[in-house]
């Protein structure tokens, strides 16, 4: 390499280091001057009250968990919050309904053997959490 190239590279690296050190020192002193103390008091946002009399816990009245069924379909009866979306899932079929009343009834087809059925309830009121239950029924053909 030529002598001028080596001198230019050394001067460039040296000048870059000097500028970098100057910027680090300067920004460090500026950050300490411009800091403000944040108050320790935290104000919480108002929360909506949930009317517990309108909320119904998910309850599956029939079939019972681990029940033996002798038909190709089972009627799932239960109670859930009024005007909520109910999703019933199994390996055979997924059913989505909107219940108008507290009680609901859905006919669900079954496959031979063990059937895992999951029932999820999503209320219209976004402040009410969703609920989920899982039950197992067994279909044995005679």
C-alpha positions in Angstrom: 0.0 0.0 0.0 1.0 3.5 -0.5 2.2 5.7 2.3 -0.6 8.2 1.7 -3.4 5.5 1.9 -2.1 4.3 5.3 -2.0 7.8 6.6 -5.5 8.6 5.4 -6.9 5.4 7.0 -5.2 6.1 10.3 -6.4 9.8 10.3 -10.0 8.6 9.4 -10.1 6.1 12.3 -8.6 8.6 14.7 -11.0 11.4 13.7 -13.9 8.9 14.0 -12.9 7.9 17.5 -12.6 11.5 18.6 -16.1 12.4 17.3 -17.6 9.3 18.9 -16.1 10.0 22.3 -17.2 13.6 22.1 -20.8 12.6 21.2 -21.0 10.0 24.0 -19.8 12.5 26.6 -22.1 15.2 25.3 -25.3 13.1 25.2 -24.5 11.7 28.6 -24.5 15.2 30.2 -27.6 16.2 28.3 -29.6 13.2 29.5 -28.8 14.0 33.2 -29.9 17.7 32.7 -33.2 16.9 31.0 -34.5 14.3 33.3 -37.7 14.8 35.2 -39.0 13.0 38.2 -42.2 11.1 37.7 -44.7 11.2 40.5 -45.1 7.9 42.3 -48.9 8.1 42.4 -50.7 5.9 39.9 -54.2 6.7 39.0 -56.3 3.8 37.9 -58.9 4.0 35.2 -62.5 3.6 36.3 -63.8 0.0 35.9 -67.2 -1.0 34.9 -69.3 -2.9 37.3 -70.7 -6.2 36.2 -74.3 -7.0 37.2 -73.8 -10.5 38.6 -77.5 -11.2 38.5 -77.4 -11.2 34.7 -74.3 -13.5 34.5 -75.0 -17.2 34.5 -72.2 -19.7 35.0 -71.9 -22.3 32.2 -73.6 -25.4 33.4 -74.1 -28.5 31.3 -77.1 -30.5 32.6 -76.9 -33.4 30.2 -75.1 -35.5 29.2 -73.0 -36.1 32.3 -69.2 -36.4 31.9 -68.0 -39.9 31.0 -71.6 -41.0 30.2 -72.2 -44.0 27.9 -74.5 -43.1 25.0 -76.3 -45.7 22.8 -77.5 -43.3 20.1 -75.6 -41.7 17.2 -76.4 -38.3 18.5 -76.6 -36.7 22.0 -78.7 -33.7 23.1 -76.5 -31.2 25.0 -78.6 -29.3 27.4 -77.3 -26.5 29.7 -77.5 -23.0 31.0 -75.4 -20.0 30.0 -75.6 -16.2 30.1 -78.5 -14.8 28.1 -77.6 -13.5 24.6 -74.2 -15.1 24.4 -72.5 -17.0 21.7 -72.1 -20.7 22.4 -69.6 -22.8 20.5 -69.7 -26.6 20.8 -66.8 -28.4 19.3 -66.1 -32.1 18.7 -64.1 -34.2 16.3 -67.3 -34.8 14.3 -68.9 -31.3 14.1 -68.6 -27.7 15.3 -71.8 -25.9 16.2 -72.2 -22.2 16.9 -75.5 -20.8 18.3 -76.7 -17.6 19.8 -78.9 -18.3 22.8 -81.8 -16.0 23.4 -82.6 -17.5 26.8 -80.6 -18.8 29.7 -81.3 -22.5 28.8 -79.9 -24.0 25.6 -80.3 -27.3 23.8 -78.2 -28.6 20.9 -78.2 -32.0 19.1 -74.6 -33.2 18.5 -73.6 -36.2 16.3 -71.2 -38.7 17.9 -68.5 -40.9 16.5 -68.0 -44.5 17.6 -66.0 -44.6 20.8 -64.8 -41.7 22.9 -66.1 -38.2 22.0 -64.5 -35.1 23.6 -66.9 -32.2 23.5 -65.9 -28.7 24.4 -68.5 -26.1 25.1 -67.4 -22.4 25.1 -69.6 -19.4 26.0 -68.8 -15.9 24.9 -71.1 -13.3 26.4 -72.2 -10.1 24.6 -70.9 -8.0 27.5 -67.1 -7.7 26.9 -66.5 -7.2 30.7 -67.8 -10.7 31.4 -65.1 -13.4 30.8 -65.7 -16.3 28.5 -66.3 -19.7 30.0 -65.3 -23.1 28.8 -66.1 -26.7 29.8 -65.1 -30.0 28.4 -66.9 -33.3 28.7 -66.3 -36.8 27.4 -69.0 -39.2 26.3 -68.7 -42.6 24.9 -70.9 -43.9 22.0 -71.1 -47.7 21.7 -73.4 -49.2 19.0 -75.4 -52.2 20.1 
